[in-house]
């Protein structure tokens, strides 16, 4: 039997709700039951398969965000983070661009965004992945300082 704070085999609610910004500003960042269920689905369909693939722990940098926290971060009210449907993360020792391509080729998702990659540094940036119970679009994007671009860059041979 799983404890209520256990979202999946390897992920806990506190990992997907923790926020340094929320702590600094004394903001509550607790999801409701519907958002917790979305986080459980996200863990089951995205984070657990990634963890099995890379065979090392994953530390999410951003999961659920309250509307207040999301606004403080300058993100849109429509952000999938506010519904518990998105996670930002990277995996130590795994090039983000390689992991983005693996996710693209092997998992169902709504959006996969390779955020701020650098051609000379495979560890630069992070991944944003969202997953919905229904209607996943399999949208692949790359975000650079000049905005979002459709698709993922190819994996350089050195990564």
VEXDREN-2710 file (C-alpha; in Angstrom, 1 decimal):
% VEXDREN-2710
k/r/px/py/pz
1/UNK/0.0/0.0/0.0
2/UNK/1.3/3.4/-0.9
3/UNK/1.3/6.3/1.5
4/UNK/-0.6/9.4/0.4
5/UNK/2.6/11.3/-0.2
6/UNK/3.9/8.6/-2.5
7/UNK/3.0/9.5/-6.1
8/UNK/4.7/6.4/-7.7
9/UNK/7.4/3.9/-6.9
10/UNK/10.2/6.5/-6.9
11/UNK/8.6/9.9/-6.6
12/UNK/7.0/11.7/-3.7
13/UNK/4.6/14.6/-3.5
14/UNK/7.1/16.8/-1.8
15/UNK/9.5/16.4/-4.7
16/UNK/7.0/17.7/-7.2
17/UNK/5.7/20.6/-5.1
18/UNK/8.9/21.9/-3.6
19/UNK/9.9/25.4/-4.7
20/UNK/12.7/27.6/-3.4
21/UNK/10.7/30.6/-4.6
22/UNK/7.6/29.5/-2.8
23/UNK/9.6/29.0/0.4
24/UNK/11.4/32.4/0.0
25/UNK/8.0/34.1/-0.3
26/UNK/6.2/31.9/2.2
27/UNK/3.7/30.8/-0.5
28/UNK/1.7/27.6/-0.1
29/UNK/2.2/25.2/-3.0
30/UNK/-0.1/22.3/-2.3
31/UNK/-2.2/20.7/-5.0
32/UNK/-5.8/19.6/-4.6
33/UNK/-6.8/15.9/-5.2
34/UNK/-7.3/16.4/-8.9
35/UNK/-3.9/17.9/-9.3
36/UNK/-2.4/15.1/-7.2
37/UNK/-4.0/12.5/-9.5
38/UNK/-2.5/14.4/-12.5
39/UNK/0.9/14.3/-10.8
40/UNK/0.5/10.5/-10.2
41/UNK/-0.2/10.0/-13.9
42/UNK/2.7/12.2/-14.9
43/UNK/5.0/10.1/-12.7
44/UNK/3.7/6.8/-14.0
45/UNK/3.8/7.8/-17.7
46/UNK/6.9/10.0/-17.9
47/UNK/9.2/10.0/-14.9
48/UNK/9.1/6.3/-14.0
49/UNK/9.9/5.2/-17.6
50/UNK/12.7/7.8/-17.8
51/UNK/14.1/6.6/-14.5
52/UNK/14.0/2.9/-15.7
53/UNK/15.8/4.0/-18.9
54/UNK/18.6/6.0/-17.2
55/UNK/18.9/3.8/-14.2
56/UNK/19.6/6.6/-11.8
57/UNK/17.5/8.8/-9.6
58/UNK/15.9/11.9/-11.1
59/UNK/15.4/15.1/-9.1
60/UNK/12.6/17.3/-10.6
61/UNK/13.3/21.0/-10.4
62/UNK/9.7/22.0/-10.9
63/UNK/6.5/20.1/-10.9
64/UNK/3.2/21.4/-9.5
65/UNK/2.9/25.2/-9.2
66/UNK/0.1/27.1/-7.5
67/UNK/-1.3/29.9/-9.6
68/UNK/0.3/32.5/-7.3
69/UNK/3.7/30.8/-7.6
70/UNK/3.3/30.5/-11.3
71/UNK/2.5/34.2/-11.7
72/UNK/5.5/35.1/-9.5
73/UNK/7.7/33.1/-11.9
74/UNK/6.2/35.0/-14.9
75/UNK/4.5/32.1/-16.4
76/UNK/1.0/32.0/-18.0
77/UNK/-2.1/31.1/-16.0
78/UNK/-2.7/28.3/-18.5
79/UNK/0.6/26.6/-17.6
80/UNK/0.3/22.8/-17.3
81/UNK/2.4/23.1/-14.1
82/UNK/-0.7/24.6/-12.5
83/UNK/-2.8/21.5/-13.3
84/UNK/-0.1/19.1/-12.1
85/UNK/0.5/17.9/-15.6
86/UNK/4.1/19.1/-16.1
87/UNK/7.6/18.6/-14.7
88/UNK/10.9/20.2/-15.4
89/UNK/14.0/18.1/-14.8
90/UNK/17.4/17.0/-15.9
91/UNK/19.4/13.8/-15.2
92/UNK/23.0/14.1/-14.0
93/UNK/25.3/12.5/-16.4
94/UNK/22.8/12.3/-19.3
95/UNK/22.9/14.9/-22.0
96/UNK/19.5/16.7/-22.1
97/UNK/19.4/16.5/-25.9
98/UNK/19.9/12.8/-25.9
99/UNK/17.2/12.3/-23.2
100/UNK/14.8/14.6/-25.2
101/UNK/15.2/12.4/-28.2
102/UNK/14.7/9.2/-26.2
103/UNK/11.5/10.6/-24.7
104/UNK/10.3/11.7/-28.1
105/UNK/10.9/8.3/-29.5
106/UNK/9.6/6.2/-26.6
107/UNK/6.9/7.9/-24.6
108/UNK/3.6/9.5/-25.0
109/UNK/3.5/13.2/-23.9
110/UNK/1.6/16.5/-24.5
111/UNK/4.6/18.7/-24.8
112/UNK/8.3/18.0/-24.7
113/UNK/10.4/21.1/-24.5
114/UNK/14.2/21.2/-24.6
115/UNK/14.9/24.4/-22.7
116/UNK/17.9/26.5/-23.5
117/UNK/20.3/23.8/-25.0
118/UNK/23.8/24.8/-26.1
119/UNK/25.5/23.2/-29.0
120/UNK/28.8/22.9/-27.1
121/UNK/27.3/21.7/-23.8
122/UNK/24.9/18.7/-23.8
123/UNK/24.1/19.3/-20.1
124/UNK/23.0/22.9/-20.6
125/UNK/19.3/23.7/-19.9
126/UNK/16.7/21.2/-18.8
127/UNK/13.6/19.3/-20.1
128/UNK/10.0/20.2/-19.6
129/UNK/7.5/17.4/-20.2
130/UNK/3.8/17.5/-19.8
131/UNK/1.3/14.7/-19.9
132/UNK/-2.5/14.8/-19.9
133/UNK/-5.0/12.1/-19.2
134/UNK/-6.5/12.7/-22.7
135/UNK/-5.5/14.6/-25.8
136/UNK/-1.7/14.5/-25.7
137/UNK/-0.4/16.4/-28.7
138/UNK/3.2/15.0/-28.9
139/UNK/4.4/18.5/-29.5
140/UNK/8.2/18.8/-29.6
141/UNK/9.7/22.2/-29.0
142/UNK/13.1/23.8/-28.4
143/UNK/13.2/27.0/-26.3
144/UNK/16.0/29.5/-26.8
145/UNK/16.5/33.1/-25.7
146/UNK/14.7/34.2/-28.9
147/UNK/11.6/32.1/-28.3
148/UNK/10.2/28.7/-29.0
149/UNK/10.9/26.7/-32.1
150/UNK/9.1/23.5/-33.3
151/UNK/11.1/20.3/-33.2
152/UNK/14.3/19.2/-31.5
153/UNK/17.8/19.8/-32.7
154/UNK/19.7/16.8/-33.9
155/UNK/22.0/15.1/-31.4
156/UNK/25.6/16.2/-32.0
157/UNK/28.0/13.2/-32.4
158/UNK/30.0/14.1/-29.3
159/UNK/27.0/13.7/-27.0
END
